[in-house]
Amino acid sequence: MNTSEKQNKPTNNKTKKSVIPFLLILSMALNLALVYIIFEKKDVEIARQKKINVEQKAHYSQSLSRLSTRLKQEIAHSKKFGQEQQKYRDSLTKVLANVEADRDNLKQAVALTQTQMNAYKLKIAAYEELLIRKDSLMISLKEINTMLGDKNHRLNLRINKAIEDKVKIEQESKQLKNTIKQAAGLKVKDIVIKRVNRRGKSKAGKVFRERNISQLQVYLSFIDNELIEIGNKSVMMLLKDEMGKTLIPSSGSGTFDLAGQETSYTMAQSFLYDKSAQTIMFNYDKDKPLGKGKFIVELYSEGKKIGDDSFRVR
């Protein structure tokens, strides 16, 4: 090796060593810039969603306040007609209490989920429809009061029509309350059925062999529902054979009221509903052969059916 090559070699090594740190620093700077851009976009989206949430909350609050004002005006106006419209006023007063309770709950909420926004939208629409119908009834009642001196057949027909409308509105109000109550109940999202053999091995499916079934396990999760209040809930499971007969084990069964009839269940379970992603499990010990055929799993809570599924045994 000549003298020139010996002199160039250390110079090249030194150049390479200085380039490598520069490239590392450049790579880190690019990564930091990319992370910054990602978080910046995320912050912008979060800010946009918060703004939409605040605007939607303000809109619903204003709608409920307007409904409250209209109801108070209608109640005050109906007092001119004395005791003959007491039931009408009582009905309006109950609706007013519900509207103001919803408005107060809305004010206390820090932020609304999409489910909560949909729930308030439905409630406000229902209140407005109910108020429109009550306005229509009030007009009819005013016309009746101006015609009290006229005892002709047409007046009697109008009075009867007004009474029918009033009864209809009260029924619709009751149906609205029942609809809201039903919407606030549990509803099953997913059901998974597993068989467990004598060795303790489990397998999920829709078709099982009789000899492989020592136990049946039924797992269920619930649909998110902001209308459901936190508290103790009970779920009854009915395991039915192909003939529709409910299987009753030696222990753990009982009865519950279903549409006014005392109904037997296979198993029941109580738990604390806390609005989280909860899963509960029923464990059915087979104390006698199931037999071949189709079996149905029905689930009930608070007197109504919340889900079902089926499997076959061969």
Secondary structure as UniProt FT lines:
FT   HELIX           3..78
FT   HELIX           79..85
FT   HELIX           86..108
FT   HELIX           114..145
FT   TURN            146..149
FT   HELIX           153..183
FT   STRAND          188..196
FT   TURN            198..199
FT   STRAND          202..204
FT   STRAND          207..208
FT   HELIX           210..212
FT   STRAND          215..222
FT   TURN            226..227
FT   STRAND          231..240
FT   TURN            242..243
FT   STRAND          254..258
FT   TURN            259..260
FT   STRAND          261..265
FT   STRAND          267..273
FT   STRAND          279..285
FT   STRAND          293..301
FT   TURN            302..303
FT   STRAND          304..313
//
